[in-house]
């Protein structure tokens, strides 16, 4: 596995694009990055399986007034075989009842499907 390469930078840029789509409420564009059989592991919730179920989660978040979520990748690593990668970074989540956003961290695993990178697993949790 190697980091800080053009391939790793590609994954980092994809993460930045997913964040931009979430910020803009562009859920369909966000979901283009997910594999059909993706898994979502969010803090304090059961594992969600499947792209359509994950779409419902993110659509609900986007529609919730006062809720904010963002992320920024720190580093990415791509396998030597160029068929799997992971990226990790920091998150910021503001629940409607909170006055300030809570910091956290995340890890996303990408796999190559049909020659394109797709999110296989998306996990996040709070720092405290």
C-alpha positions in Angstrom: 0.0 0.0 0.0 1.2 3.5 -0.7 0.1 7.0 0.2 0.8 10.5 -1.1 0.7 9.3 -4.8 -1.4 10.5 -7.7 -3.7 7.5 -7.0 -4.0 8.5 -3.3 -4.6 12.1 -4.3 -7.4 11.0 -6.6 -9.1 9.3 -3.6 -8.6 12.4 -1.5 -10.2 14.6 -4.2 -13.2 12.2 -4.5 -13.7 12.6 -0.7 -13.7 16.4 -1.1 -16.3 16.0 -3.9 -18.6 13.8 -1.8 -18.5 16.5 1.0 -19.4 19.2 -1.6 -22.3 17.2 -2.8 -23.5 16.7 0.8 -23.2 20.4 1.6 -25.2 21.2 -1.5 -27.9 18.6 -0.8 -27.0 16.8 -4.0 -27.8 13.3 -2.7 -28.1 11.6 -6.1 -24.6 12.9 -7.0 -23.3 11.8 -3.6 -24.7 8.3 -4.1 -22.9 8.0 -7.4 -19.8 7.3 -5.3 -21.3 4.4 -3.4 -21.2 0.7 -4.4 -24.6 -1.0 -4.6 -23.7 -3.2 -1.7 -22.1 -0.5 0.4 -22.2 -0.4 4.2 -22.7 2.7 6.4 -21.6 2.7 10.0 -22.8 5.9 11.7 -22.3 6.7 15.4 -25.0 5.4 17.7 -26.8 3.6 14.9 -27.2 0.1 13.4 -25.2 -0.7 10.3 -27.0 0.3 7.1 -26.6 -2.0 4.2 -27.2 -1.1 0.5 -26.9 2.0 -1.5 -30.7 2.7 -1.5 -30.9 2.5 2.3 -27.8 4.8 2.6 -29.5 7.2 0.2 -32.5 7.4 2.5 -30.2 8.2 5.5 -28.4 11.0 3.7 -31.6 12.4 2.2 -33.1 12.5 5.7 -30.0 14.3 7.0 -30.1 16.8 4.2 -33.8 17.6 4.9 -33.3 18.0 8.7 -33.2 21.7 9.6 -30.4 22.7 11.9 -28.3 19.6 11.1 -24.9 20.0 9.7 -22.2 17.5 8.7 -18.9 17.9 6.9 -15.7 16.0 6.5 -12.1 16.6 5.3 -9.7 13.9 4.3 -6.4 13.7 6.0 -4.7 10.9 4.1 -5.4 8.1 1.6 -3.7 4.8 0.8 -4.1 2.8 -2.4 -3.3 -0.9 -2.6 -0.4 -2.1 -4.9 -3.0 -3.9 -7.0 -5.0 -0.6 -7.4 -8.3 -2.3 -6.6 -8.8 -1.1 -3.0 -8.1 2.1 -1.0 -8.9 3.7 2.2 -9.1 7.3 3.3 -9.4 8.8 6.8 -10.0 12.2 8.1 -11.9 14.5 10.4 -15.6 15.2 10.6 -17.8 17.9 12.1 -21.4 17.1 13.0 -24.0 19.6 14.4 -27.2 18.1 15.7 -30.2 20.4 15.7 -30.3 20.6 19.5 -26.6 21.4 19.8 -25.1 24.9 20.0 -21.8 23.8 18.5 -20.6 21.2 16.1 -18.9 18.1 17.5 -15.6 16.9 16.1 -15.0 13.4 15.0 -13.2 11.1 12.6 -14.0 8.8 9.7 -12.7 6.0 7.6 -13.9 5.1 4.1 -12.9 2.0 2.1 -13.0 2.3 -1.6 -13.0 -0.7 -4.1 -12.7 -0.7 -7.9 -16.0 -1.8 -9.6 -16.1 -1.7 -13.3 -13.0 0.4 -13.4 -14.4 3.1 -11.1 -13.7 3.7 -7.5 -16.8 3.1 -5.3 -17.3 3.4 -1.5 -17.7 0.0 0.0 -17.7 1.0 3.7 -18.2 4.4 5.3 -17.6 4.6 9.0 -17.5 7.6 11.4 -17.6 8.4 15.1 -17.3 11.3 17.5 -14.0 12.2 19.3 -15.5 12.3 22.7 
